[in-house]
C-alpha cells in the first residue's frame, strides 16, 4: 500500500462494511447516536495501530470514508465517540476497539481481560462507571477481503421440500476423527468436501446437510476458566465471517469449494444461524462491536430502564429486529452467505425472537416480510426454532408461510410412545400425519413440520434408550444444566450394559423410532451419528465438550453393529424416496381416494377395526395402525400401512380391509429380512414397528 494519507476521502454510505473497489477501500458503518467514529488501521500482526482516521461523513446515520490505494488484507477496527449514559441506553467508549459488524474476515482471537468492558468491572458503581483502558490488544481485527469466486458452473440441487431429508452435523465433530483426512484438515471446511464424507451422506440418502453455527464466535470466558470450550458456537462475534478455527488454511474458498462439491453430489447446505443475540451478553458484558457502536439501536432494552438489556434469549441480550438497520444487517448477512458461499438455506436459532416486537411475537413482523419478499432469500429453505424464554415464548405452528419449524411436539410424542407412556394414540396420530393441527393453515404444507428424534441439543438416539437421567457432571455445573425431561428409558440398566436382552430391546426401539420418523409426513431430520449409534455417555448438553464426547467416531461407523444400523437407515430413506405416500405434499384427512373402502388416510387398531372414540382415549392402547393410500398414475391404488406396537408383548395385527396380500417393506425387529409377502395377519414384536405395502394391481389381474 502507498504511504498513508493524512485524511480519508468522503466515500459512500453504501454498501456497509469495508469494500474493495480495485483502487481503494470504502468504509461504512451505521450508528444513529455516535458523535464521531474513528477508523483504526493495524499492521499485519494486529498488535500495533499504524493509523487512526475520523470518518469524514455521516449520511442517513451511516458514517463513511474512503482510503485510496488500500488493498485486501488490511486490518482495521473502529472507535466510537458519544455519550456514556447507561441509564439512557448509551455506552460509547472510544477506548474500546470495535469490530465492524460487517467484517468478512477476522484476524486474531479474543484475549479475555477486564479491559474489554466499557465500565470498570470491579467498581462499586458497577456498569455505571467508565473504563479508560484500551482494549485493542485483546480484540480481533476485521480484515478487508475480496471474495471473488466463480460460481458460474455451480448448480444448486433445489431439492423440493417434500423430498428433503436433513442431516444435522457439527463442522468439526463430523470429521475430526476421520482418518482418511490429512490431520491438518480434520474438523475443517476442507474435510467437509472429502469423498468419504460425501459418499456417506449419499449412501444415507441425505439431501441437505445442516451445519451448526459457522459464523465467527467467541470462546466464553467462564468456560475457558474451567478448561472447557464453546463447542456448539452459539455466541456470535461476526455475522459475515466464517469461524477461523474451521479453516485448514487462511483461505475462505475452502468452504466455497466444499459447498460446490456437495452441490455436485446433489446435497444442499443449510446453516444454523444465530441472529437473536450476540456474544456481548448482558449490560455487564464486554464491549466488542454492536454495544459500542450503538447499544440503544442494536439491542432491545427495558423501556423504563434502558440501562438493562431485555433477555428473551437467556444469553443476556436480544437483538432488536424491530429496527430497520438491524433487519438490514441480518438480511445482508444472509444474502452474503447465500451468494458468496452458495448456501441453500438457514435454520434460525430461537427464531421466535426475530419476530418479537414491543407487543410480543408477531408472525407479520418486518423481518419475516423482508425474508419472504427478498429475490435471493425468498427462494431458499428457511427453518425456524419456534421458541425462546421470553413471554409467550412458544409459537410452534404460528410462523408465516415459507418457513419450516422444528417440531418438538413430534419429538416428545414419539419418544413418549416408544418408552411406553399411556394415552398417546390421538397425539401420536396427529404427529405422524404431519401435525396438520399446527400447520394446516395459510396454504402451508406437511413439510413445514421438521420431524426429529434427536438434535444437537439433548440426548442422542442411542442415549435415549440407555439413560433415564442426564449425566452432565463433566460440564462443571453440578449436573444442573441440560433438559430435565428427556422422555427416555434405559430398559433396565442405566448406561452401558452387556446384557443381551436389554441390548436387543434398545436396538429394536431405536429402529422402531427411526422407522416411525421416516414413515411420518413432514420433513425428517437425522442427528449426525444416530445412524450408527453414537453416544455422548448420557450428556444431554454437550455444548462445551469439544472432544471425543461430541465428535463422530468413524471407526464405530465401520463396525458390524454400526453398519447394520446404517443399512437400516438406508433402507428407510430408500423407501421414503420410492413411495410418494411417505412424503405426501398435502395434508390428509380421510377423504376417498377414490376407491371403495379406501381413503387417503385411516386409523385402525390391532384388530383391523377403525378406532372409536373410546379406542382413541383408551390409556392402555399401545397399538396403532396408520394406512395411507393414493391412486397412482397407472390407475391402481397403492396403500402403505404402518404397524406400531409399543407394548411389552407380541401383537398379531389383523390387516384392515380389503383382504389381500401385503408386502412387508421393513420390520424393526427383523432389520436384515428382505421384502416378503403376507396374508391378512402379521405379528409385530414387542416395541416393534413394521411398514407394509398393498396395491389392488394383483386383485384386478
Secondary structure, 3 states (H helix, E strand, C coil): CCCCCCCCECCCCCCCEEEECCCEEEEEEECCCCCEEEEEEECCCCCCEEEEEECCEEECCEEEEEEECCCCCCEEEEEEECCEEHHHCEECCCCCCECCCCCCCEECCCCCCHHHCCCCCCCCCHHHCCCCCCCHHHCCEEECCCCCCCCCCCCCCCCCHHHCEEEEECHHHHHCCCCCCCHHHCCCHHHHCCHHHHHHHHHHCCCEEEECCCEEECCCHHHHCCCCCCCCCCCEEEEEEECHHHCCCCCCHHHHHHHHHHHHCCCEEEEEECCCCCCCCCCCCCCCCHHHHHHHHHECECCCCCCCECCCCCCCCCECCCCHHHHHHHHHHHHHHHHHCCCCEEEECCHHHHHEECCEECCCCHHHHHHHHCCCHHHCEEEECCECCCCCCECCCCCCCCEEEECHHHHHHHHHHHHCCCCCHHHHHHHHCCCHHHHCCCCCCHHHEEEECCCCCCCCHHHHCCCCCCCCHHHCCCCCCCCCCCCCCCCCCCCCCCCHHHHHHHHHHHHHHHHHHHHCCCEEEEECCCCCCCCCCCCCCHHHCCCCCCCCCHHHHCCHHHHHHHHHHHHHHHHHHHCHHHHCCCCCCCCECCCCCCECEEEECCCCCECCHHHHHCCCCCEEEEEEEEECCCCCEEEEEEEEECCCCCEEEECCCCCCCEEEEEECCCCCCCCEEECCEEEECCCEEEEEEEECHHHHC
